[in-house]
Amino acid sequence: MDWRTDILTEPHTIAWDYLSSFSMLHEALSGIHDFILSYPKDGLVEILDGVWASPEASIAPTACIKPPCIIGRGAEIRHCAYIRGDAVIGDGVVIGNSCEIKNAIISDSAEIPHFNYVGDSILGYRAHLGAGAITSNIRSDRKPIILHLPEGDIETGMIKIGSIIGDRAEIGCNAVLNPGTIIGHDAIIHPLTSVRGYVHSMVIVKQNGEKVVRS
C-alpha cells in the first residue's frame, strides 16, 4: 500500500517531508513531539511557551493550548478548544468548540469543528469530521493495536493509535473510528457508524456496514 496514492495525495502539511520518511504512516506518530521542536519557526510567533502560531491564525482566548504545538496561517482555534500538545495544526484548519486534540498532524484546511476527539492521528487535506465524531485511540483491553490492511495484518506494538484519515474524507456526525482505523482519500463514513480496519478511497460506509463505491 502506498499511502501517497491511497490516503494523503496532496502535500498540504508542513510535516510532509517528515511523513515521507516513513513507509507506514502510523510510525510517524511517536516522533511528532521532536518534529515540532526541530521545525524552523520562521514567520511564527511564540504565543505561549512552546506554542508557535502564525500571526494570521485566529485563537479564542478561552482555548487551552499545551506545548509543543504549531498553528498555521488562517487556522481558527475556537472557544474552549483543548489542544493537549504534540499537535501540528495546518493552514486554514478549524478546531471547534470543546474539541480535544493530542499528538496529531492536521493537514491544511481540515475541519474538526464540533465536540470531536482526535488523538494519535493524522488527518489529510480538507478532511472533515462531523459533530461528535471521534478517533478512538486505545483498545478496551489495552493490548497493542493491530492494523488490518488489504495486504494483511500488521502488529504495531503500539498501545495508542487513533486514525489516519485521507484527503477530503468525510466522517459523519457521531461516527466512531476504532483504534488503528485507516480511511482512504475521498471516502465517506455515514453518521452513527462504527468503523474499524481499512476503508478504501472513494468508498462510502453506511451505518449497517455496507460499503459502496462513490460514483
NORZI-V837054 format. One record per backbone hydrogen bond with DSSP energy under -1.0 kcal/mol. CO is the residue of the C=O (numbers start at 0). NH is the residue of the N-H. Records with the same first field share a line. If there is no record, write none. Layout:
BEGIN
CO=NH  NH
END
This chain:
BEGIN
1=4  5
2=6  7
5=184
6=166
9=11
11=107
12=15
14=18
15=19
17=20
18=21
23=26
24=27
25=28
27=30
30=34
31=35
32=36
33=37
34=38
40=43
44=46  52
47=50
49=68
50=46  47
51=70
52=44
53=56
57=76
59=62
63=82
67=85  86
68=51
69=88
70=53
71=74
72=91
74=57
75=94
76=59
77=80
80=63
81=100
82=65
84=102
85=103
86=69
87=105
88=71
89=92
90=108
92=75
93=111
94=77
95=98
96=114
98=81
99=117
100=83
101=119
103=87
104=122
105=89
106=109
107=125
109=93
110=128
111=95
113=131
115=99
116=134
117=101
119=161
120=104
121=164
122=106
123=126
124=167
126=110
127=170
129=132
130=173
133=176
136=160
138=141
144=155
146=153
148=151
151=148
153=146
157=144
161=179
162=121
163=182
164=123
165=168
166=185
168=127
169=188
170=129
171=174
172=191
174=133
175=194
176=135
177=180
180=163
181=198
182=165
183=186
184=201
186=169
187=204
188=171
189=192
192=175
194=177
196=181
198=183
201=213
202=187
203=211
204=189
205=208
209=205
211=203
END
